[in-house]
Amino acid sequence: MKKALAWALVLLFSGCGTTTTERLRLPTLRTVEHVDLQRYLGTWFDIASFPQRFQRGCTATTATYAMRPDGQIDLLNRCRQGSLDGPQREAHGRARVVDRSSNARLEVSFLWPFWGDYWVIDLGANYEYAVVGHPSRDYLWILSRTPAMDPELLASIERRLEAQGYETSRLLMTTQPGPQKGAP
């Protein structure tokens, strides 16, 4: 319980500093036009992300989404601690849509009553990849339906992120099982 309270305080006060968006005086982050939530459900592999304390030491990171009867979305994040053979960690949360016209702006919560923005800012035509960001541009995840991503696709995603003001040099590749095609 003490650990949960500490994380709640970190989340509460994390808004007190200057965000990347504010520091660089960037325009509002653009989302995709529409997300078909039924197609978005299922498991995604974390290909690359901005390092976050809550993911420190994680490998083989996945996020699985399932629709709830109340219209919200159950969220299960999993990773292996330290190595691909390390102990599995899980975090259970939920998401809710805050922009019903596009379904691209959601909020997630892993600790009630705290919610964080979860914006879908890039999405493959066949839902083969997704990019999730935050209006501050301090959080970023590149997700794929497979544990590896074609390097050319990853490079094109990074170019679009740079055009939106993201500092892609901060991206950290996530170790996943199998060959790491997206690794530099």
C-alpha positions as CSV (number, residue, x, y, z in Angstrom):
1,M,0.0,0.0,0.0
2,K,2.9,2.4,0.8
3,K,4.3,1.8,-2.7
4,A,0.9,2.6,-4.3
5,L,0.6,5.8,-2.3
6,A,4.1,6.8,-3.3
7,W,3.3,6.3,-7.0
8,A,0.1,8.3,-6.5
9,L,2.1,11.2,-5.1
10,V,4.6,11.0,-8.0
11,L,1.8,11.1,-10.5
12,L,0.1,14.0,-8.7
13,F,3.2,16.1,-8.5
14,S,4.6,15.1,-11.9
15,G,2.5,17.9,-13.5
16,C,4.4,20.5,-11.5
17,G,7.4,20.6,-13.8
18,T,7.8,22.0,-17.2
19,T,6.7,19.6,-19.9
20,T,8.5,19.1,-23.2
21,T,5.5,20.7,-25.0
22,E,5.8,23.8,-22.8
23,R,9.6,23.9,-22.9
24,L,9.7,23.8,-26.7
25,R,6.4,25.8,-27.1
26,L,4.9,23.1,-29.3
27,P,1.4,23.1,-30.7
28,T,-1.2,20.7,-29.3
29,L,-0.3,17.0,-30.0
30,R,-2.3,15.6,-33.0
31,T,-4.1,12.3,-32.7
32,V,-5.3,9.9,-35.4
33,E,-8.7,10.7,-36.9
34,H,-10.4,7.6,-35.6
35,V,-9.7,4.4,-33.6
36,D,-11.9,1.4,-34.1
37,L,-11.8,0.1,-30.5
38,Q,-12.7,-3.4,-31.5
39,R,-9.7,-3.6,-33.8
40,Y,-7.5,-2.0,-31.2
41,L,-8.3,-4.7,-28.6
42,G,-5.9,-7.6,-28.1
43,T,-2.2,-7.8,-27.3
44,W,0.5,-5.3,-28.4
45,F,4.3,-5.6,-28.0
46,D,6.3,-2.7,-26.8
47,I,8.9,-2.0,-29.5
48,A,10.3,1.2,-28.1
49,S,9.4,3.8,-25.5
50,F,10.6,6.8,-23.5
51,P,12.2,5.4,-20.3
52,Q,9.8,5.5,-17.4
53,R,10.5,4.5,-13.8
54,F,7.6,2.1,-13.7
55,Q,9.1,0.2,-16.6
56,R,12.7,0.1,-15.3
57,G,14.3,-3.3,-16.0
58,C,11.4,-4.5,-18.1
59,T,11.9,-6.8,-21.1
60,A,9.3,-8.7,-23.2
61,T,6.8,-5.9,-22.4
62,T,3.2,-6.4,-23.7
63,A,-0.1,-4.6,-23.2
64,T,-3.4,-6.5,-23.6
65,Y,-6.7,-4.7,-23.9
66,A,-10.2,-6.2,-23.5
67,M,-13.6,-4.5,-23.6
68,R,-15.6,-4.4,-20.4
69,P,-19.4,-4.6,-20.2
70,D,-19.5,-0.9,-19.0
71,G,-17.7,0.3,-22.2
72,Q,-14.4,0.9,-20.5
73,I,-11.3,-1.2,-21.3
74,D,-9.4,-3.6,-19.1
75,L,-5.7,-3.2,-19.4
76,L,-3.1,-5.8,-18.5
77,N,0.6,-4.8,-18.8
78,R,3.2,-7.5,-18.5
79,C,6.9,-7.6,-18.6
80,R,9.8,-9.8,-17.6
81,Q,12.1,-8.3,-14.9
82,G,15.8,-8.0,-15.8
83,S,15.8,-10.5,-18.7
84,L,13.6,-12.5,-21.0
85,D,13.8,-15.3,-18.5
86,G,13.2,-13.1,-15.5
87,P,10.2,-13.1,-13.2
88,Q,7.0,-11.8,-14.7
89,R,5.5,-8.5,-13.5
90,E,1.9,-7.5,-14.1
91,A,0.0,-4.3,-13.7
92,H,-3.8,-4.2,-14.1
93,G,-5.6,-1.1,-15.1
94,R,-8.4,0.3,-17.1
95,A,-9.0,2.8,-19.8
96,R,-11.9,5.1,-20.7
97,V,-12.5,7.0,-23.9
98,V,-12.6,10.8,-23.4
99,D,-13.2,11.8,-27.0
100,R,-16.0,9.7,-28.4
101,S,-15.8,11.4,-31.8
102,S,-12.4,9.8,-32.6
103,N,-11.8,7.3,-29.8
104,A,-8.2,8.4,-30.1
105,R,-8.0,10.2,-26.7
106,L,-8.3,8.0,-23.8
107,E,-7.3,8.1,-20.1
108,V,-5.8,5.2,-18.2
109,S,-5.7,4.4,-14.5
110,F,-3.6,1.8,-12.7
111,L,-4.4,3.4,-9.3
112,W,-7.9,4.9,-8.7
113,P,-8.7,7.8,-8.6
114,F,-5.7,8.9,-10.7
115,W,-6.0,9.0,-14.5
116,G,-3.4,9.8,-17.2
117,D,-3.8,10.8,-20.8
118,Y,-3.3,8.0,-23.4
119,W,-3.5,9.4,-26.9
120,V,-3.2,7.3,-30.1
121,I,-1.1,9.5,-32.3
122,D,-0.2,7.1,-35.1
123,L,-1.8,3.9,-36.2
124,G,-1.2,1.4,-39.0
125,A,-3.9,1.0,-41.6
126,N,-4.4,-2.6,-40.6
127,Y,-3.8,-2.0,-36.9
128,E,-0.4,-3.7,-37.2
129,Y,1.2,-0.9,-35.2
130,A,0.2,1.9,-32.9
131,V,1.9,4.9,-31.3
132,V,0.7,6.2,-28.0
133,G,1.7,9.5,-26.6
134,H,0.8,12.1,-24.0
135,P,0.0,15.8,-24.7
136,S,3.2,16.7,-22.7
137,R,5.3,14.7,-25.1
138,D,7.1,13.2,-22.1
139,Y,5.6,9.7,-22.6
140,L,5.7,7.7,-25.7
141,W,5.3,4.0,-26.7
142,I,5.6,2.4,-30.1
143,L,3.6,-0.8,-30.2
144,S,3.3,-3.6,-32.6
145,R,1.2,-6.7,-33.0
146,T,4.4,-8.7,-33.4
147,P,7.6,-8.7,-31.2
148,A,9.7,-7.1,-33.9
149,M,9.2,-4.2,-36.3
150,D,10.6,-3.6,-39.8
151,P,13.4,-1.0,-39.4
152,E,12.1,1.0,-42.3
153,L,8.6,1.2,-40.7
154,L,10.2,2.2,-37.4
155,A,12.3,4.9,-39.1
156,S,9.1,6.3,-40.8
157,I,7.3,6.3,-37.5
158,E,10.2,8.2,-35.9
159,R,10.2,10.8,-38.7
160,R,6.4,11.4,-38.1
161,L,7.1,11.7,-34.3
162,E,9.9,14.3,-34.9
163,A,7.4,16.3,-37.1
164,Q,5.1,16.3,-34.0
165,G,7.9,17.6,-31.8
166,Y,9.0,14.4,-30.1
167,E,12.6,14.0,-29.2
168,T,13.1,10.6,-30.7
169,S,16.7,10.4,-29.4
170,R,15.1,9.5,-26.1
171,L,13.5,6.3,-27.4
172,L,14.8,3.1,-25.8
173,M,14.3,-0.2,-27.7
174,T,12.5,-2.9,-25.7
175,T,14.0,-6.3,-25.7
176,Q,11.5,-8.8,-27.0
177,P,11.8,-12.6,-27.7
178,G,13.1,-13.5,-31.1
179,P,15.2,-11.3,-33.5
180,Q,15.2,-7.6,-32.9
181,K,14.6,-6.2,-36.4
182,G,14.0,-2.7,-35.1
183,A,17.2,-2.5,-33.1
184,P,19.9,-0.2,-34.4
